[in-house]
Amino acid sequence: MTSTDLDRLIPRAGTGSVKWEYREGAVGHGSTLVPAEDPDVIPMWVADMDFPCPPVVTEAIRRRAEHPIFGYSVGLASLREAFCDWSAARHGFRPDPDWVVPTEGIVPDLGLLVRTFLEPGQGVILHPPVYFPFFGAVRNNGAQMRLCPLRREDGPGVDGRNPYRLDLERFERLAREPDTRMTFLCTPQNPVGRVWTPGELTAFARIAARHGLIVVADEIHGDLMLDGRRFTPWLSLEHPPGLRSVVASAPSKTFNLAGLKSSCLLIPDEEMRNAFRHARDRTGVYGVNPLSAAAAEAAWRGGGPWLDRVLAYLSENARTLRRFFAERPELKVGTVPVEGTYLAWLDFRRTGIEAGALEDFLLDRARLRLENGAIFGEEGRGFARMNLACPRPLLEEALGRLEAALRG
């Protein structure tokens, strides 16, 4: 696969694509979808890629489909081994395969983790602006949200660096509160694209350990490091004794397999692992999809060269976006460096557009469907998240539309 291949837009109409054929009917809830009426609108909201998945994946699905029986499947031990080998080769850390619990999606896993390990009314610390299903996982499962917003260090000396930081002082204060039992950590951070350093992660772990918090680390974007950056897996750090952790991962963002519903949790503590499995059994969910398992294993075994090419392309897309607005300061749209993920965080607060009218402005005037920053928390008002995992000609068309709308 070459950059020319990635430049080609593959039509997705008729595939049931959420990104291209639907829109949110209830903004901020993420559960109500209605058909998108206007085919002229460029959709850059849902976090999936407009690139074809690795050929090794389609070939693995084809091979598995040649076996004509698709009965109940628990997944082969080789699936867990493939994930651990991938982590070792990609990030220098090999988890124990016994820690790996295959699942069908991170979002339902988050809610089940809350129900399994917390009593009703106990607290979960979130760090907005953050992936909005975190809010539902807490709110819909009987827990209390305790918000610890990220700090933004704008000003001299931060040029070329993503300005978002964890507020560790506030995190410690909230961790001390009675009945606080858990925190969700998005690493790398969605939507602001920040990759946490080993030092930041270690400090976070020490606070959590001091106060007996369970850390749920969402690493679903962990393979998507731009410009050659390194990712630090949460479990690779030397954690304080007694710290309890759950890591959520998946091949879905890395290899564009979200529709196959394949994911996994890493739970090092055996008692916690068994508790989660028992809770999952009680929901009636059992086993894995055999085609999804074949796809995930093939991706982890042979998808590395494909990913390297995609990351180089995404890095250039991110530079294209930053360069575009840097060369047009009169548009007054702020950007931050995308260190990890393929999601750009655009700041419209200086444009004069009312935060509550931003989504309609982008849709009606620019003919773009971006993700409204407000759904990631109050700290996201006046921002929008743009998906950069698309052919560059499409990105350039979108930026041209945005410029024309802002000048108009």
N, C-alpha and C positions, 0 to 999 in steps of 0.2 A: 504494500500500500504506500502510495506516494502523496506528497502534498497536493498534487493535482487531483487525486482521488478524493481527498478531504475537501477540496474546493467544490466538489459536485454536490448539489442539493438533491437528495433522494426524496421524491414525493411520498408523503405519509398518509394522504387522504385514503379513506377506506380501510385503514388498519385499526381503527378504534383508538387512535392516538389522543391521549388527554391533552397533550401540548398543542397539537395542530387542529383538533376537531372540536374541542370543548373550551369552555371558560368557566370560571367560578361563578356560581349563581349567588353565593352568599360570601362575600369577600371576608377573609379572616377566619372562616370556619373550615375551609378546605375539604368539605364533604359533599357539597351540593354542586353538581356540574350540569351545565346546560349547553346545548350545541352552540358553537361559535358561528354567528351568522355571516360574518364578513370575511371572505377568503383573502382579501387584500391586506388584512392585518398580519404583521409579522409576529409570531409568538416566541417570546424569549423569557418565559416565566418558569414553567415546570423544569426541574433539574434532571433532564435527561439529554443525551447528545443527539445531534442530527448526523452522526457518523455511523457507518455500518459497524457492527460488532466484529471482533476478530474472526477470521476465517476458520481458525481452529475450533471455535464455538459452534458455528453452523455445521461444520463437518462432524463434530461430536454428537450433535442432536440428530443429524442424519443417520449416523451409525446406530445410535440407540433406537431410533424409530424403525430400523430394519428388524429389530426384535419385536414381534407383533403383540407382545403381552405387556400391559401397563398396569399391573396389579399394585397392591399396597407395597410401599417401599420405605425402608428406614434409612436408606443411603449407605454406601459402602464406607468402610474404615478409610479407604483411600481418599475420600473427600476431605476428611479432617487432616490427613497427612498432607494433602496437596495445599491446603490453606497454610499449614505450619511451614512447609517448605517454601512457599511463596514469601511469607513474612521473613524467613531467614535470609533468602536471596535478595529481597528488595530492601529490607530495613535492618538487617543484621541481628534480628531477634527471632528465635524459634520458640513459640509457645509449646507447651505439652499438649499433644493431641487429645488427651483425656479432658482437657479444659473446654474443648470445643463442643457446643451444643447447636446443631443445625436447626434453623428456624425458617419461617416464611416471610419475614418482614420486620424491620427494626421498629417501626412505629407501634404495631401491636405488642412487640416485646417490651417496650418502655412502659406501657400501661400495666402489663402483667407483672413487671418487676415492682412497680409501686404497690400493687395489690398483694404481692407475695411477701414483701419485706417491711411494709409499713402498716401500722394501725390507722384506722380512720382519724383524720384530723392532724396527723403528724406532718412535719414540714419537709419540703424539697426546695433546695436553693437552685435558682436558675440565674443565668448571666446574660440578660438581653442587651442589645438585639440578638435574638437567637432563633434557630429553627423552630417555627411556630408549633409543630405538633408536640413539642415539649410541654407547652401550656396545657394542651388537652390531656396529655398523659397524666399530668398531676391533677388537674381540675376534675376530670371525668372518673377518677378512681379514688376519690375520697380523701385526697391529701390537700395540704395547704401550700400555696406558692409563697416563697420568700425570695424577693427579687434583689439581685446584686448586679446592677448594670455594669457593663464594661466601661472603663475610663477611656476617654479619647484625648490623646496628648498632641494637640495641634500646636503649631507655632515654630519658632526657630529651632533648628537642630533635628527636625524629624523628616526633612525632605528625603524622599526616596525610601522611607520606611512606612510600613503600615502603622497608623497611630493608635490602634486599639490595644488596651492592656487589661488584664484581669485586675479587679479591685480587691487585692488580697486583704487589706485592712477591714473593709466592709464584710468580706467573706468570713473572716474570723469572728466578727461581731455577731453575724447571723448564725454561724455555726454554734455559738454558745447558747443560743436561745433554747428554752425547754422544748422538747419534742421535735427538734430538727434532727432528721435521721438520714437524709440522702441529699446528694447534689448531682445534677447532670452537667457534664462537661463536653462541649462540642469541640473536637480536636481533629483536624484543623477547623477553624470557626466558620460556620455558616450563619449569617450571610456576609460577614465582613472580610472573609478571606485571609484571616491571620493564622500563621503557623506558630504555635507556642514553642518556646525554647525549653530545653531540658531544665534550666534553672527555674523557669516559671512553673513548670509542671511539678517539680520537686517541692517547691514552696507550697503549692496547692495541696499536694499529697500530705505534707506535714500538718497543715491546718486540719484537713479532713481526719487524719489519724488522731490528732489531739482531742477531737470532739466526737469521735466514734461515728463519723458519717460513712455511709456506703457511697462510693464514687461510681457513677455510671458514665463511662467514657464512650461517646459516640465517635468512632473512627471511620465512618463510612466513606469519607473523602480522603482518607489517609494516604492513598496511593497517588493522589493528584497533586504532586508537588511541582510547581512551576519554576522555570529558570534554574533547574538543578538543585533545588533546596532538598534538605534531608528531613524526613519525618521521624519523630521520636515516639514509638509505641508506648502507651501508658504503662504497660506491664514490663517494659524493658528497664524501667527505672528502679533504683534501689529504694523500695518503699519502707516506711517505718513499720515495725512489727505490729501486727494486728489490723492493719488497714485492709478493709474489705472492698473489693473492686469487681465490676462487671464491665467488660468491653464489648461494644456492639460493632460488628463489621459485616461486609458483604462484597460480592463482586459486582453489584449492580451499578454503582456510579463509575467504578474503575473501567468496566468493560461494556457499559451501556446495556445492561441486562435487567433493568428495573422491572419490566413486565413479567419476568420469569419467577419473581417472588422467591428469591434465594438469599439467605443471610445466615449469620451465626452469632452466638454469644460466646465469649470466653469468660469462664467463671472458675478461677483457680481454687477457691474454697469448696471442698467436696460437699460439705453440709449445705452450703448455699446452692450449689449445682443441683443437688438432689431435690431441694425444696422447690427450685424453679421448675424442674422436670415434672414434679408431682402437681404443681399448680397448672402447668401447661396441659397435663393429662386430663385434669378436671374440666378444662374448657372443651374437651372433645377433639382437640387438634392433635393429630398423630402422624408421624412419618414425614417424608419429603416427596416432592414431585420428581419422578425419575428423570425426566427431560431436563429439569432445572439443575438437578445434581450433576448430570453429565456435562451440562454447559459450564457450571461453576468449576468443576474439576479441570476441564479442558482449558478454561481461561487461566486458572492459577498455574497450570503446568506449562502452557505454551503461549500465553498472551503477552509476555514481556516485550518482545520486539514491537508488537502493535502499539502497546501503551507508550513506549519511548517515542514513536513517531507522533502519536496524538499529543503527548505532553509538549513536544517541540512546537507543534502547530498551535496549541492553546496558549503557550507562552507568547507567541507572536501575536495572537489575537488580543491578549491582554495588553501588550505594548502598543498595538494599533489603537486601542481604546484610549489609553493614557495619553498617547501622542496627539490624538485627535483633539482632546479637550485642552491639553497644554498649549496647543497652537491656536486655540480659540478662547482665550480667557474672557472675552466679552460675553460668552454664553453663560458664564457663571455656574457651570456644573462642576462640582468637585468629585474627585475620584481618590481612591486609596490603592496602593499596590496590591495586586492579587498574589499572595504568596502561595496559597494552596486553595483547592477547589477550582471550578471553572466559572465562578460566580462573581460578577463585578458589583460593587456597592456604590451607587451614584447618589450624590448629594445635590438636591435641587433647592435647598433652603434659601440660597441667595438669588434665585431666578425671579422671585416675585410671585411665583405660583403658590396659591394657598395649599397647604399640606393636604387638606381634605379634598381638593380638586385635582390633585396631581394625577391620580389614576385615570380620570376622565380626560385630562389634557393629553396624556400620552396615547390614550386609545383614540380619541376623536380627532386630535390635531396631528399627531405624529404617526398614527396608524401602527402603534406598537403595543403589544401586551407584555408588560413587565410585571414583576411581582411587587405589589405595594409594600413599601418598607414598614408601614404601620402594623402589618400582621406579625412582624417579628418582635413587637413590643413598642411601648410608647416612645422609646429611644429611636425608633425607626421612622417616626413621622417626618415627612419631607424628603425621604430617601426612596430609592427604588432599586431592586435587585435585577440585574441583567444577566442572562445565561449566555456565556461566550462560547459554548460548545456547539458551534455551527460553522458552516463554510464561510470563509472570509468575505466572499462577495456579498453574502447575506448580511454579515455584520456591517460592512461598509454601506450597504443600502439602508440599514437601520439607523446608522449614525447620520447619514445624509438626511433622512426623514426627521430625525430629532433636531438637527440644526435648523432645518427649514421651519419647523414648528416653533422653535424658540425665537428665531428671528422674526417670524410672523406675528 
